[in-house]
Amino acid sequence: QVHVVESGGGLVQPGGSLRLSCAATGFTFSRYAMSWYRQAPGKERELIAGIEGIGSSSSYVDSVKGRFTISRDNAKNSVYLQMNSLKPEDTAVYYCYVPRWARWGQGTQVTVSS
């Protein structure tokens, strides 16, 4: 059974940094792509970053390019989202997603505010 758990959210001031972690189990982690989504209040959930399994190529939505970095550690069955230069508009619940099984984590709140 595929299980996904995020951690690392919190309150941070504008310009600050946070690192989100996602642990995924129940499948051969290294083979499959992983994604990060976010959902701000009153808005639809949006894809912000993805990373392939083989080769680990990554992609980003324009609004986070140059500020966020997605990475993975296949030995730990984990994917990460390093978020730098955070802005108030980055405030959202962040979700880890396994596309192959359409499985979501429970989400972790990120609030950017002074």
Contacts in CASP RR format, 6 or more apart in sequence:
PFRMAT RR
TARGET T0000
AUTHOR 0000-0000-0000
METHOD contacts of the structure
MODEL  1
QVHVVESGGGLVQPGGSLRLSCAATGFTFSRYAMSWYRQAPGKERELIAG
IEGIGSSSSYVDSVKGRFTISRDNAKNSVYLQMNSLKPEDTAVYYCYVPR
WARWGQGTQVTVSS
1 26 0 8 1.000
2 24 0 8 1.000
2 25 0 8 1.000
2 26 0 8 1.000
2 27 0 8 1.000
2 98 0 8 1.000
2 101 0 8 1.000
2 103 0 8 1.000
3 24 0 8 1.000
3 25 0 8 1.000
3 26 0 8 1.000
3 103 0 8 1.000
4 22 0 8 1.000
4 23 0 8 1.000
4 24 0 8 1.000
4 96 0 8 1.000
4 97 0 8 1.000
4 98 0 8 1.000
4 103 0 8 1.000
4 104 0 8 1.000
4 105 0 8 1.000
5 22 0 8 1.000
5 23 0 8 1.000
5 24 0 8 1.000
5 96 0 8 1.000
5 105 0 8 1.000
5 106 0 8 1.000
6 20 0 8 1.000
6 21 0 8 1.000
6 22 0 8 1.000
6 94 0 8 1.000
6 95 0 8 1.000
6 96 0 8 1.000
6 105 0 8 1.000
6 106 0 8 1.000
6 107 0 8 1.000
6 108 0 8 1.000
7 20 0 8 1.000
7 21 0 8 1.000
7 22 0 8 1.000
7 23 0 8 1.000
7 108 0 8 1.000
8 18 0 8 1.000
8 19 0 8 1.000
8 20 0 8 1.000
8 21 0 8 1.000
8 108 0 8 1.000
9 18 0 8 1.000
9 20 0 8 1.000
9 94 0 8 1.000
9 108 0 8 1.000
9 109 0 8 1.000
9 110 0 8 1.000
10 18 0 8 1.000
10 108 0 8 1.000
10 109 0 8 1.000
10 110 0 8 1.000
10 111 0 8 1.000
11 111 0 8 1.000
11 113 0 8 1.000
12 18 0 8 1.000
12 86 0 8 1.000
12 110 0 8 1.000
12 111 0 8 1.000
12 112 0 8 1.000
13 112 0 8 1.000
13 113 0 8 1.000
13 114 0 8 1.000
14 86 0 8 1.000
14 87 0 8 1.000
14 88 0 8 1.000
14 112 0 8 1.000
14 113 0 8 1.000
14 114 0 8 1.000
15 84 0 8 1.000
15 85 0 8 1.000
15 86 0 8 1.000
15 87 0 8 1.000
15 112 0 8 1.000
16 84 0 8 1.000
16 85 0 8 1.000
16 86 0 8 1.000
16 112 0 8 1.000
17 82 0 8 1.000
17 83 0 8 1.000
17 84 0 8 1.000
17 85 0 8 1.000
17 86 0 8 1.000
18 83 0 8 1.000
18 86 0 8 1.000
18 110 0 8 1.000
19 80 0 8 1.000
19 81 0 8 1.000
19 82 0 8 1.000
19 83 0 8 1.000
20 36 0 8 1.000
20 80 0 8 1.000
20 81 0 8 1.000
20 83 0 8 1.000
20 94 0 8 1.000
20 96 0 8 1.000
20 108 0 8 1.000
20 110 0 8 1.000
21 78 0 8 1.000
21 79 0 8 1.000
21 80 0 8 1.000
22 34 0 8 1.000
22 36 0 8 1.000
22 78 0 8 1.000
22 79 0 8 1.000
22 80 0 8 1.000
22 81 0 8 1.000
22 96 0 8 1.000
22 105 0 8 1.000
23 76 0 8 1.000
23 77 0 8 1.000
23 78 0 8 1.000
24 34 0 8 1.000
24 77 0 8 1.000
24 78 0 8 1.000
24 79 0 8 1.000
24 96 0 8 1.000
24 98 0 8 1.000
25 77 0 8 1.000
27 98 0 8 1.000
27 100 0 8 1.000
27 101 0 8 1.000
29 74 0 8 1.000
29 77 0 8 1.000
30 53 0 8 1.000
30 54 0 8 1.000
30 74 0 8 1.000
31 53 0 8 1.000
31 54 0 8 1.000
32 53 0 8 1.000
32 98 0 8 1.000
32 99 0 8 1.000
32 100 0 8 1.000
33 50 0 8 1.000
33 51 0 8 1.000
33 52 0 8 1.000
33 53 0 8 1.000
33 99 0 8 1.000
33 100 0 8 1.000
34 50 0 8 1.000
34 51 0 8 1.000
34 53 0 8 1.000
34 70 0 8 1.000
34 72 0 8 1.000
34 79 0 8 1.000
34 96 0 8 1.000
34 97 0 8 1.000
34 98 0 8 1.000
34 99 0 8 1.000
35 47 0 8 1.000
35 49 0 8 1.000
35 50 0 8 1.000
35 51 0 8 1.000
35 96 0 8 1.000
35 97 0 8 1.000
35 98 0 8 1.000
35 99 0 8 1.000
36 47 0 8 1.000
36 48 0 8 1.000
36 49 0 8 1.000
36 50 0 8 1.000
36 70 0 8 1.000
36 79 0 8 1.000
36 81 0 8 1.000
36 94 0 8 1.000
36 95 0 8 1.000
36 96 0 8 1.000
36 97 0 8 1.000
37 45 0 8 1.000
37 46 0 8 1.000
37 47 0 8 1.000
37 48 0 8 1.000
37 94 0 8 1.000
37 95 0 8 1.000
37 97 0 8 1.000
38 45 0 8 1.000
38 46 0 8 1.000
38 48 0 8 1.000
38 90 0 8 1.000
38 92 0 8 1.000
38 93 0 8 1.000
38 94 0 8 1.000
38 95 0 8 1.000
38 110 0 8 1.000
39 45 0 8 1.000
39 46 0 8 1.000
39 92 0 8 1.000
39 93 0 8 1.000
39 95 0 8 1.000
40 89 0 8 1.000
40 91 0 8 1.000
40 92 0 8 1.000
41 91 0 8 1.000
41 92 0 8 1.000
43 92 0 8 1.000
45 95 0 8 1.000
46 61 0 8 1.000
47 61 0 8 1.000
48 60 0 8 1.000
48 61 0 8 1.000
48 63 0 8 1.000
48 64 0 8 1.000
48 68 0 8 1.000
49 58 0 8 1.000
49 59 0 8 1.000
49 60 0 8 1.000
49 61 0 8 1.000
49 64 0 8 1.000
49 68 0 8 1.000
49 70 0 8 1.000
49 81 0 8 1.000
50 58 0 8 1.000
50 59 0 8 1.000
50 60 0 8 1.000
50 70 0 8 1.000
51 57 0 8 1.000
51 58 0 8 1.000
51 59 0 8 1.000
51 70 0 8 1.000
51 71 0 8 1.000
51 72 0 8 1.000
51 79 0 8 1.000
52 58 0 8 1.000
53 72 0 8 1.000
53 74 0 8 1.000
56 71 0 8 1.000
56 72 0 8 1.000
58 69 0 8 1.000
58 70 0 8 1.000
58 71 0 8 1.000
60 66 0 8 1.000
60 68 0 8 1.000
60 70 0 8 1.000
63 89 0 8 1.000
64 83 0 8 1.000
64 90 0 8 1.000
67 83 0 8 1.000
67 84 0 8 1.000
67 85 0 8 1.000
67 86 0 8 1.000
68 81 0 8 1.000
68 82 0 8 1.000
68 83 0 8 1.000
68 84 0 8 1.000
69 81 0 8 1.000
69 82 0 8 1.000
69 84 0 8 1.000
70 79 0 8 1.000
70 80 0 8 1.000
70 81 0 8 1.000
70 82 0 8 1.000
71 79 0 8 1.000
71 80 0 8 1.000
71 82 0 8 1.000
72 78 0 8 1.000
72 79 0 8 1.000
72 80 0 8 1.000
73 79 0 8 1.000
73 80 0 8 1.000
79 96 0 8 1.000
81 94 0 8 1.000
83 90 0 8 1.000
83 110 0 8 1.000
86 110 0 8 1.000
86 112 0 8 1.000
87 112 0 8 1.000
88 112 0 8 1.000
88 113 0 8 1.000
89 112 0 8 1.000
90 110 0 8 1.000
90 112 0 8 1.000
91 110 0 8 1.000
91 111 0 8 1.000
91 112 0 8 1.000
91 113 0 8 1.000
92 109 0 8 1.000
92 110 0 8 1.000
93 107 0 8 1.000
93 108 0 8 1.000
93 109 0 8 1.000
93 110 0 8 1.000
94 107 0 8 1.000
94 108 0 8 1.000
94 109 0 8 1.000
94 110 0 8 1.000
95 104 0 8 1.000
95 105 0 8 1.000
95 107 0 8 1.000
96 104 0 8 1.000
96 105 0 8 1.000
96 107 0 8 1.000
97 103 0 8 1.000
97 104 0 8 1.000
97 105 0 8 1.000
END
